[in-house]
Amino acid sequence: MILMYALQKIRNDVSSSIKCSETELSKPPENNGDISCSAAFRLAKEQKKNPKQIADELAKLKKPAMIKDVRSAGPYVNFFIDYEKFAESVLEESLKKDYGSSKYGEKRVITIDYSSPNIAKPFGIGHLRSTVIGQSIYNLNSFVGFKCVGINHLGDWGLQFGKLLVAYKKWGDKKKIEKDPIRELLKIYVRFHEEAKKNPDLEGEALTEFRKLEEKDHENTDLWRWFSKISLRDFNKVYAMLGISFDKIEGEAHYALLDDTKKVVDEAIKKKVAITEEDGAIVIPLEKYNLTNARLFENGRTLYITRDVAAAEDRKKKYKFSKNIYVVGSEQKLHFQQLFKTIELLGYEWSRDCEHVPFGMMSFPEGGKMSTREGKVIFLEDVLDKAVSKAKKIISEKNPSLKNKDKAAGVIGVGAVKFADLSQNRIKDVEFDWDRMISFEGDTAPYLQYAYVRCLSILEKTGKQKKTFGVPSALEEEEKKMIIKLAEFPDVVMQAAVHYEPHVLANYLLSLVHDYSAFYEKCKVIGSSNEAFRLKIVESTANVLKIGLGLLGIGVIDEM
C-alpha cells in the first residue's frame, strides 16, 4: 500500500506519541477515524495486560499535531485528523509548480539506457515500451533530485551489418533507400534471410563483410556510416513526435571503433577471468553461477556483451553513477545477468549498482512476437499518425472552432498512445491492439486531459483566484477524499521513481480524476458558500494533473 507522503508527518507524530511502528498503523473502517494503531496487541504481551486496557490508556495520551480526536475501539486506537488544519496545509503545498518534487536523490547520478533502436531496422511499435518507459523513469527520478543521464545506446554494430552489407551490394537501390530509408532497408534485410534459407553460403558472406567492417575497410565503413545517418534521420522524426530527447546518443560502434572492446577481452584474459577455447573463442565460464558462459569473442569478431561491458566501464568513468539502469525487454534477462556477473568478475564493485529494468514483450493479436527478419513489424510512426488523425477527426466533429487544431491533435493523439502503455504494469506482456492503443474512451490520456480542461474552464469563469481561502469546519466526504488524494501525490511520485514504475503514477492520476468527478458532482463550486475553498481543490487538481502527466511525458492543452 502506498503511504500518504503528506500524511507522513502526522503518522510519524502518531507513532512517536504512543511509541508504535509504521507497520502498526493502518486505515480503520469507515467512520472510525483516519489512522488506526494496533500497538496495544504488542504492548499487552510485553506488559501482560488486556489489549483493550492498553488501548484506553494510549487514547488518553497527548494528541499529536493535526489530530482532532483520539478514541479507543476495543484493542485499537483511532486517530481523527483535524481536516481544517490539514486541508489548508495540503492545498497550499499542492498549488506549487514543483509540488511532489524533492531532494531525495541529490548529488547522486543515474545513467538510464533506453530506447536504443537498431540502425537500419524499423522503429517499430515494440520500441515504444523502452522509449516511453525510459523517458518517464528519467523524468520521475530527475523530479526527486537525481542527476539523470539519458543514453540512447544505438544498435549500430554486429553481424546484422554484415548481412545488410551483403543485401545492399546484391539488391540495394540507393535512390529508393534515400527516399524511404528504413522501409527499403527492411525489404533487403528480409530478402537476405529469405535467400539464406535457399543459399546458406550467404551467412558466410555476411560474416566476411562484417569482419571487413571491424577491420575498418573503407567501402564498408562508408556504407555503414550512410546506413547510420539515414536511419537516425528517420528515428529523429519519431522522437520529435514523442517529445523524447537524450543527453547522449552513442552506439555500440563507438566502443568497437575505439578498440575498447579489444581492451575488455585483453583485460578478461589478463585477470584470468576468461579462457580461450580450442576454436579460438574467448569465453567467461559462468556455469557455477547457474548461467550460460559469456562469449566475448568468436569467429574473429567481438560480441554484444563485450560492447556492453566497454560501455558500462565508460559510463562509470564519465558519470560516476550511483545507479546504472537498462530499460530493456524481459527477454534479455539472461544477457544482463551475464553482463553484471562479468563486470563483477572483472573486479568492479560497482557491478552491484547496475540494474536491468525489464518490461513485458509486445506481441501481435494472432500470436507470436514481432520479427524484423520476417518483416513482421508495425511502424511506430504509423501508429502515432493514426492516433493524431483520429484526434483531428474527433476535434472537427466536437469542437470545429478550436484554435490550433493540429497542435491539439498531436498532444491528444500521442498522449493516448503513450498512456496506453504507461498505465500498465511494465513487467506484464502486452498484446498489440489498434483500438486500445489509440482509444480516447475510458481510462485514457484524453480522459485526463479533458479533466484538466474542465478544471481550467471553472477557474476561468471565476476570474483570478484569491490567495486566501477558509477551510470549512465540517467537510463533505468527497472534499475529504480530494484532500487525502492530493496529499498522496508526492509519495506516489517517489514510489514511481525509486521502483521505476510509471504505471503507479498513471493509475493515481486516473483515481484522482475519478474522485474529482465525484466531488464536482456532489459539491457545488461556483456560487456556493465554500466557493473559495472548493476552487482551491479545483486549482490543485489541475496543477497535479499537469505535473503528473508531464512526468509521464504527456502534454496538456487549455481547450479540447
Legacy VTK file of the C-alpha trace (Angstrom):
# vtk DataFile Version 3.0
C-alpha trace
ASCII
DATASET POLYDATA
POINTS 560 float
0.000 0.000 0.000
1.284 3.446 -0.894
1.864 5.578 2.176
0.466 9.071 2.022
3.546 11.274 1.852
1.849 14.460 3.059
0.282 12.466 5.884
3.632 11.036 6.862
4.362 13.760 9.406
1.017 13.075 11.061
1.741 9.357 11.046
5.210 9.994 12.464
3.694 12.145 15.207
1.173 9.393 15.953
3.977 6.807 16.111
6.005 8.995 18.448
3.100 9.829 20.723
2.295 6.194 21.516
5.596 4.562 20.512
4.298 2.353 17.720
5.922 1.286 14.462
4.814 2.213 10.939
3.615 -1.365 10.370
1.183 -0.991 13.274
-0.613 1.875 11.539
-3.461 1.265 9.097
-6.650 2.740 7.668
-9.582 1.967 10.011
-13.120 1.029 8.884
-15.312 3.890 7.677
-16.431 6.399 10.354
-13.756 5.102 12.749
-11.181 7.770 12.116
-8.387 8.257 9.597
-5.463 6.342 11.160
-5.672 3.260 13.344
-2.927 1.900 15.620
-2.701 -1.738 16.728
0.256 -1.299 19.123
-1.938 -2.395 22.052
-1.588 -6.047 20.972
2.213 -5.909 21.204
2.247 -3.836 24.401
-0.306 -6.133 26.043
2.029 -9.100 25.558
5.001 -7.145 26.887
3.112 -5.756 29.915
0.868 -8.791 30.413
-2.270 -6.635 30.301
-5.567 -6.693 28.403
-5.171 -5.072 24.913
-8.352 -3.013 25.410
-6.978 -1.612 28.687
-3.750 -0.641 26.904
-5.732 0.995 24.065
-7.806 3.006 26.577
-4.605 4.242 28.217
-2.978 5.153 24.900
-6.051 7.137 23.820
-5.606 9.426 26.828
-2.075 10.480 25.882
-1.387 13.939 24.437
-2.848 14.374 20.949
-0.304 14.724 18.106
-0.338 17.840 15.896
-3.180 17.995 13.338
-5.136 15.317 15.232
-8.580 16.454 16.347
-9.623 13.454 18.420
-8.251 10.118 19.668
-10.560 7.249 20.585
-10.067 3.656 21.606
-12.137 0.982 19.892
-11.520 -2.355 21.557
-7.768 -3.088 21.207
-7.294 -0.332 18.608
-6.540 3.384 18.974
-8.142 5.504 16.243
-6.997 8.992 15.311
-9.201 11.605 13.653
-7.397 14.163 11.521
-8.131 17.846 12.029
-9.143 18.450 8.407
-9.442 22.187 8.896
-5.694 22.448 9.574
-4.695 19.585 7.313
-6.659 20.776 4.266
-5.116 24.228 4.467
-1.614 22.722 4.548
-2.271 20.308 1.660
-3.856 22.910 -0.616
-1.076 25.431 -0.035
1.529 22.811 -0.959
-0.340 21.259 -3.880
-0.651 24.599 -5.662
3.122 24.888 -6.017
4.532 24.358 -9.513
7.079 21.850 -8.203
4.651 20.020 -5.917
5.850 16.452 -5.411
9.500 17.203 -6.132
12.216 16.518 -3.580
15.968 16.426 -2.990
15.945 12.700 -2.272
18.493 11.866 -4.977
20.620 14.998 -4.560
24.282 14.592 -5.585
23.626 11.111 -6.990
23.738 10.190 -10.681
21.594 7.648 -12.512
22.533 6.638 -16.050
19.472 5.379 -17.921
19.871 3.316 -21.087
16.595 3.353 -23.019
15.011 3.236 -26.482
18.202 2.052 -28.250
16.768 1.006 -31.642
18.847 -0.867 -34.189
20.281 1.160 -37.051
18.848 0.240 -40.467
15.926 -1.560 -38.818
12.366 -0.331 -38.235
11.482 1.856 -35.278
8.564 -0.456 -34.606
5.761 -0.378 -32.071
7.865 -2.761 -29.968
10.345 0.072 -29.349
7.594 2.210 -27.829
7.869 0.466 -24.462
11.573 1.074 -23.799
11.311 4.620 -25.149
8.349 5.945 -23.152
9.010 3.903 -20.000
12.651 5.015 -20.051
11.772 8.679 -20.565
9.227 8.662 -17.741
11.742 6.977 -15.402
14.194 9.752 -16.377
11.573 12.450 -15.674
10.477 10.957 -12.356
13.959 10.468 -10.961
15.058 13.942 -12.061
11.999 15.296 -10.226
13.064 13.647 -6.962
16.546 15.094 -7.137
18.734 12.663 -9.080
21.056 13.881 -11.818
19.846 11.687 -14.667
21.809 10.927 -17.830
19.606 9.570 -20.606
21.534 7.391 -23.040
20.358 6.110 -26.413
22.719 3.160 -26.913
22.064 2.521 -30.602
22.392 -0.966 -32.030
24.800 0.147 -34.760
27.266 -2.752 -34.803
27.215 -6.508 -35.114
26.763 -9.327 -37.605
23.460 -7.887 -38.840
25.518 -5.230 -40.619
27.406 -7.946 -42.438
24.041 -9.254 -43.632
22.878 -5.790 -44.599
26.103 -5.090 -46.494
25.649 -8.310 -48.487
21.992 -7.461 -49.131
22.753 -3.915 -50.233
25.540 -4.941 -52.584
23.292 -7.565 -54.203
19.861 -5.930 -54.261
20.096 -2.351 -52.906
18.761 0.696 -54.756
20.370 3.878 -53.352
17.699 6.257 -54.684
14.849 4.256 -53.168
16.699 3.930 -49.864
17.411 7.680 -49.692
13.709 8.363 -50.237
12.403 5.916 -47.616
15.407 4.566 -45.688
14.036 2.196 -43.107
11.313 0.553 -45.187
13.667 -0.027 -48.109
16.480 -1.318 -45.882
13.951 -3.621 -44.217
12.990 -5.051 -47.609
16.538 -6.072 -48.492
17.221 -7.319 -44.944
14.147 -9.572 -45.112
15.188 -10.705 -48.582
18.618 -11.704 -47.241
17.014 -14.078 -44.733
14.649 -15.494 -47.342
17.539 -16.109 -49.756
19.766 -17.519 -46.989
17.267 -20.332 -46.423
17.921 -21.428 -50.005
21.596 -20.461 -50.072
23.290 -20.899 -46.646
26.572 -19.577 -48.093
25.137 -16.082 -47.697
25.689 -16.356 -43.924
29.402 -16.888 -44.549
29.476 -13.881 -46.873
27.822 -11.786 -44.147
30.476 -12.818 -41.639
33.204 -11.861 -44.115
31.648 -8.435 -44.741
31.328 -7.739 -41.016
34.945 -8.733 -40.399
35.939 -6.266 -43.101
33.895 -3.609 -41.317
35.624 -4.372 -37.991
38.944 -4.079 -39.811
37.833 -0.582 -40.967
37.503 -1.465 -44.670
36.914 1.845 -46.459
33.903 0.822 -48.592
32.079 -0.989 -45.807
32.781 1.784 -43.299
31.333 4.389 -45.677
28.217 2.277 -46.248
27.838 1.689 -42.507
28.065 5.451 -41.837
25.449 6.086 -44.513
23.090 3.457 -43.066
23.504 5.118 -39.639
22.941 8.648 -40.922
19.752 7.926 -42.858
18.381 5.705 -40.086
18.854 8.416 -37.453
17.105 10.865 -39.752
14.014 8.649 -39.656
14.333 7.880 -35.935
14.501 11.583 -35.081
11.111 12.141 -36.734
9.595 9.632 -34.311
11.444 11.092 -31.316
10.152 14.545 -32.264
6.569 13.245 -32.388
7.013 11.586 -28.983
8.798 14.575 -27.433
11.739 12.361 -26.489
15.290 13.610 -26.035
18.572 12.158 -24.788
21.662 13.509 -23.077
23.857 11.151 -25.047
23.380 9.195 -28.275
26.199 6.702 -28.531
26.046 3.314 -30.191
27.935 0.069 -29.838
30.228 1.068 -32.703
31.729 3.870 -30.613
33.404 1.262 -28.407
34.280 -1.103 -31.239
35.954 1.577 -33.358
37.974 2.881 -30.400
39.145 -0.676 -29.701
37.532 -0.506 -26.258
36.040 -3.945 -26.897
39.526 -5.366 -27.546
40.636 -3.858 -24.226
37.768 -5.679 -22.475
38.860 -9.002 -23.983
42.524 -8.368 -23.070
41.512 -7.345 -19.530
39.453 -10.527 -19.050
42.401 -12.678 -20.175
44.932 -10.752 -18.081
42.778 -11.067 -14.934
42.320 -14.785 -15.693
38.569 -14.335 -15.829
38.268 -15.622 -19.413
39.531 -18.759 -21.115
40.379 -19.444 -24.760
38.608 -22.423 -26.288
40.004 -24.744 -28.951
38.282 -22.863 -31.783
39.800 -19.554 -30.602
36.633 -18.268 -28.922
37.242 -16.296 -25.720
34.728 -17.171 -23.040
33.999 -16.331 -19.398
32.840 -19.535 -17.634
29.668 -18.841 -15.660
28.222 -22.338 -15.086
28.989 -22.255 -11.356
26.737 -19.191 -11.121
23.926 -21.101 -12.883
24.400 -19.017 -16.024
25.489 -19.945 -19.535
29.001 -18.827 -20.451
29.564 -15.244 -21.632
31.214 -15.292 -25.051
33.379 -12.196 -25.562
34.988 -13.093 -28.891
34.383 -15.711 -31.586
34.813 -16.169 -35.333
37.197 -13.232 -35.400
34.683 -10.744 -34.014
33.631 -9.217 -30.708
30.107 -9.801 -29.455
27.261 -7.780 -27.997
28.191 -8.420 -24.348
31.778 -7.238 -24.959
30.496 -3.898 -26.203
28.122 -3.629 -23.230
30.988 -4.189 -20.772
33.003 -1.462 -22.512
30.017 0.900 -22.413
29.404 0.253 -18.691
33.072 0.917 -17.845
32.941 4.125 -19.876
29.779 5.325 -18.111
31.305 4.740 -14.687
34.395 6.757 -15.635
32.447 9.611 -17.249
29.467 9.990 -14.946
30.483 8.273 -11.658
26.954 6.904 -11.440
25.363 5.649 -8.244
22.983 3.615 -10.403
23.290 2.374 -13.993
19.982 1.043 -15.327
18.917 -0.597 -18.570
15.277 -0.266 -19.635
15.174 -3.324 -21.860
12.663 -6.129 -22.507
12.400 -9.038 -20.074
13.548 -11.478 -22.776
17.051 -10.043 -22.266
17.169 -11.138 -18.598
19.919 -13.721 -19.164
22.068 -11.246 -21.084
22.049 -8.775 -18.213
22.717 -11.470 -15.628
25.782 -12.435 -17.684
26.792 -8.797 -18.135
26.614 -7.889 -14.452
28.380 -11.086 -13.385
31.125 -10.428 -15.958
31.634 -6.896 -14.608
31.775 -8.306 -11.070
34.338 -10.964 -12.035
36.483 -8.270 -13.644
36.776 -6.843 -10.139
34.410 -3.880 -10.316
32.392 -3.446 -7.112
30.041 -1.083 -8.915
28.530 -4.095 -10.701
26.018 -4.106 -7.819
24.888 -0.642 -8.958
23.878 -1.958 -12.380
20.252 -2.964 -12.795
18.079 -4.363 -15.548
14.637 -2.706 -15.519
12.633 -5.183 -17.597
9.300 -4.831 -19.309
6.972 -7.371 -20.892
7.010 -8.261 -24.555
4.630 -6.865 -27.126
3.028 -9.411 -29.423
0.546 -9.477 -32.295
-3.098 -10.469 -31.678
-2.726 -13.549 -33.887
0.167 -14.733 -31.751
3.929 -14.580 -31.918
6.338 -11.741 -31.369
7.429 -9.150 -33.866
10.278 -10.119 -36.155
12.383 -7.817 -38.319
13.823 -10.811 -40.189
10.332 -11.801 -41.309
9.230 -8.214 -41.937
6.618 -8.679 -39.218
6.656 -5.102 -37.936
4.201 -2.308 -37.180
5.957 1.042 -37.593
5.558 3.277 -34.557
5.293 6.321 -36.799
2.200 4.766 -38.432
0.581 4.211 -35.022
1.254 7.819 -33.976
-0.019 9.179 -37.306
-3.206 7.165 -36.973
-3.781 8.367 -33.402
-3.243 12.013 -34.375
-5.584 11.644 -37.367
-8.240 10.174 -35.093
-7.821 13.111 -32.698
-8.208 15.592 -35.582
-11.413 13.891 -36.674
-12.905 13.995 -33.181
-11.921 17.655 -32.741
-13.523 18.550 -36.095
-16.758 16.866 -35.022
-16.969 18.091 -31.424
-15.191 21.450 -31.448
-14.638 22.664 -35.024
-13.840 26.220 -33.863
-10.923 25.086 -31.680
-7.765 27.097 -32.262
-4.503 25.281 -33.097
-6.302 22.052 -34.025
-3.166 20.402 -35.332
-1.215 21.081 -32.146
-4.100 19.875 -30.003
-4.488 16.719 -32.090
-0.790 15.984 -31.676
-0.898 16.348 -27.894
-4.070 14.257 -27.616
-3.163 11.539 -30.111
0.421 10.978 -28.991
-0.665 11.200 -25.352
-3.207 8.430 -25.939
-0.557 6.092 -27.363
1.914 6.790 -24.552
-0.637 6.412 -21.763
-1.971 3.145 -23.199
1.466 1.722 -22.473
2.452 3.610 -19.312
-0.794 2.847 -17.472
0.048 -0.870 -17.489
2.451 -2.584 -15.139
5.649 -2.565 -17.197
6.531 -6.181 -16.401
3.356 -7.559 -17.981
3.329 -8.746 -21.582
1.233 -6.630 -23.926
-0.750 -7.696 -26.950
-0.815 -5.008 -29.608
-4.356 -3.795 -30.205
-5.060 -0.893 -32.552
-8.304 0.047 -30.770
-6.749 0.055 -27.295
-3.581 1.812 -28.416
-5.413 4.825 -29.866
-8.528 4.742 -27.682
-9.853 8.057 -26.357
-12.614 6.472 -24.278
-12.455 5.242 -20.679
-9.286 5.442 -18.612
-7.066 7.132 -21.179
-4.832 10.185 -21.506
-7.563 12.173 -23.334
-9.848 11.486 -20.346
-7.237 13.044 -18.034
-6.500 15.879 -20.463
-10.207 16.656 -20.676
-10.471 16.718 -16.864
-7.640 19.265 -16.840
-9.510 21.408 -19.404
-12.692 21.212 -17.297
-10.770 22.452 -14.259
-9.372 25.393 -16.245
-12.828 26.246 -17.541
-14.206 26.514 -13.991
-11.270 28.658 -12.895
-11.648 30.959 -15.922
-15.328 31.527 -15.163
-14.490 32.837 -11.694
-11.576 35.036 -12.743
-8.327 35.480 -10.820
-8.164 33.162 -7.804
-7.886 34.578 -4.307
-4.722 33.679 -2.433
-6.583 33.322 0.843
-9.325 30.783 1.478
-11.111 29.478 4.514
-11.460 25.787 5.245
-14.975 24.855 6.421
-15.173 23.420 9.916
-17.106 20.435 8.561
-16.120 18.893 5.217
-18.168 16.731 2.887
-16.785 13.198 2.454
-15.964 13.994 -1.189
-13.936 17.020 -0.061
-12.026 14.904 2.457
-11.315 12.341 -0.242
-9.903 15.027 -2.513
-7.667 16.427 0.243
-6.317 12.949 1.008
-5.858 12.180 -2.697
-3.971 15.415 -3.350
-1.848 14.752 -0.267
-0.802 11.359 -1.654
0.792 12.784 -4.812
4.383 13.335 -3.589
4.609 9.802 -2.257
3.151 8.369 -5.457
5.846 10.234 -7.400
8.522 8.863 -5.061
7.230 5.298 -5.334
7.022 5.503 -9.140
10.541 6.957 -9.303
12.521 4.690 -6.983
10.794 1.494 -8.137
10.848 2.517 -11.827
7.095 2.020 -12.131
5.378 4.778 -14.136
2.078 2.882 -14.027
1.808 3.744 -10.318
1.612 7.428 -11.240
-0.636 6.808 -14.257
-3.149 4.889 -12.154
-3.015 7.517 -9.398
-3.974 10.213 -11.927
-6.961 8.137 -13.053
-8.017 7.679 -9.428
-7.587 11.418 -8.804
-9.925 12.284 -11.688
-12.479 9.666 -10.582
-12.529 11.255 -7.108
-12.638 14.723 -8.636
-15.688 13.799 -10.732
-17.484 12.576 -7.593
-16.505 15.772 -5.756
-17.712 18.023 -8.587
-20.999 16.154 -8.858
-21.752 16.330 -5.119
-20.194 19.659 -4.140
-21.366 22.813 -5.887
-18.346 25.005 -6.602
-19.349 28.304 -8.228
-21.824 30.247 -6.111
-21.537 28.014 -3.040
-20.794 29.355 0.438
-17.486 27.457 0.275
-16.598 28.651 -3.217
-13.042 29.876 -2.451
-12.127 26.607 -0.701
-13.599 24.416 -3.426
-11.950 26.452 -6.156
-8.611 25.694 -4.480
-9.420 21.992 -4.768
-10.146 22.518 -8.486
-6.961 24.527 -8.955
-4.851 21.966 -7.085
-6.351 19.140 -9.140
-5.416 20.927 -12.366
-1.888 21.530 -11.081
-1.362 17.908 -10.043
-2.741 16.649 -13.366
-0.399 18.917 -15.308
2.656 17.907 -13.242
1.746 14.220 -13.230
1.084 13.969 -16.953
4.261 15.935 -17.616
6.278 13.389 -15.625
4.829 10.697 -17.897
5.892 12.749 -20.911
2.300 13.660 -21.816
1.220 17.212 -22.515
-1.917 19.144 -21.621
-3.860 21.735 -23.596
-6.109 24.568 -22.466
-9.046 23.661 -24.719
-10.494 20.474 -26.189
LINES 1 561
560 0 1 2 3 4 5 6 7 8 9 10 11 12 13 14 15 16 17 18 19 20 21 22 23 24 25 26 27 28 29 30 31 32 33 34 35 36 37 38 39 40 41 42 43 44 45 46 47 48 49 50 51 52 53 54 55 56 57 58 59 60 61 62 63 64 65 66 67 68 69 70 71 72 73 74 75 76 77 78 79 80 81 82 83 84 85 86 87 88 89 90 91 92 93 94 95 96 97 98 99 100 101 102 103 104 105 106 107 108 109 110 111 112 113 114 115 116 117 118 119 120 121 122 123 124 125 126 127 128 129 130 131 132 133 134 135 136 137 138 139 140 141 142 143 144 145 146 147 148 149 150 151 152 153 154 155 156 157 158 159 160 161 162 163 164 165 166 167 168 169 170 171 172 173 174 175 176 177 178 179 180 181 182 183 184 185 186 187 188 189 190 191 192 193 194 195 196 197 198 199 200 201 202 203 204 205 206 207 208 209 210 211 212 213 214 215 216 217 218 219 220 221 222 223 224 225 226 227 228 229 230 231 232 233 234 235 236 237 238 239 240 241 242 243 244 245 246 247 248 249 250 251 252 253 254 255 256 257 258 259 260 261 262 263 264 265 266 267 268 269 270 271 272 273 274 275 276 277 278 279 280 281 282 283 284 285 286 287 288 289 290 291 292 293 294 295 296 297 298 299 300 301 302 303 304 305 306 307 308 309 310 311 312 313 314 315 316 317 318 319 320 321 322 323 324 325 326 327 328 329 330 331 332 333 334 335 336 337 338 339 340 341 342 343 344 345 346 347 348 349 350 351 352 353 354 355 356 357 358 359 360 361 362 363 364 365 366 367 368 369 370 371 372 373 374 375 376 377 378 379 380 381 382 383 384 385 386 387 388 389 390 391 392 393 394 395 396 397 398 399 400 401 402 403 404 405 406 407 408 409 410 411 412 413 414 415 416 417 418 419 420 421 422 423 424 425 426 427 428 429 430 431 432 433 434 435 436 437 438 439 440 441 442 443 444 445 446 447 448 449 450 451 452 453 454 455 456 457 458 459 460 461 462 463 464 465 466 467 468 469 470 471 472 473 474 475 476 477 478 479 480 481 482 483 484 485 486 487 488 489 490 491 492 493 494 495 496 497 498 499 500 501 502 503 504 505 506 507 508 509 510 511 512 513 514 515 516 517 518 519 520 521 522 523 524 525 526 527 528 529 530 531 532 533 534 535 536 537 538 539 540 541 542 543 544 545 546 547 548 549 550 551 552 553 554 555 556 557 558 559
